Amino acid sequence: MPDDQQLAHTILDYISREYADSLQGTTIGPDSPLLSSGLIDSLSMVSLKVFLDQTYRVRIPDAEASAEVFDSVNQIVKMLRRLGVGG
């Protein structure tokens, strides 16, 4: 089962690959603001949610898929934990 660091690494890798054009060389870490900084937009958030659903075989309720939760990788990891991923 993945630990928090492994979850964060997988998510950061996905974001770096999928949104390379938007990031324009910006290095992001687990606490980097994603939505509030404009690094990713709401459409990107939806594709990230789909990636998480498929990768971790979890259904993320709409109530959990908020801009606040998806604003950093660490917040996303916490949400995944609440939903039972890796626990």
Residue pairs with C-beta under 8 A, 6 or more apart in sequence:
1 86
1 87
2 10
2 85
2 86
3 86
4 77
4 81
7 77
7 80
7 85
7 86
8 30
8 73
8 74
8 77
10 55
11 48
11 52
11 73
11 76
11 77
12 28
12 29
12 30
12 73
14 48
14 51
14 55
15 23
15 28
15 34
15 40
15 48
15 73
16 23
16 28
18 44
18 47
18 48
18 51
19 39
19 40
19 44
22 39
22 40
22 41
22 44
23 39
26 39
28 34
28 39
28 73
29 73
30 72
30 73
30 74
30 77
31 72
31 73
31 74
32 39
32 72
32 73
33 39
33 71
33 72
34 40
34 70
34 71
34 72
34 73
35 41
35 42
35 45
35 67
35 70
35 71
36 67
36 71
40 48
42 67
45 65
45 67
45 70
48 70
48 76
49 60
49 65
49 70
52 58
52 60
52 76
52 80
53 59
53 60
56 80
56 85
58 80
58 83
58 84
58 85
60 79
60 83
64 79
64 82
64 83
68 75
69 75
69 76
69 78
69 79
70 76
80 86
81 87
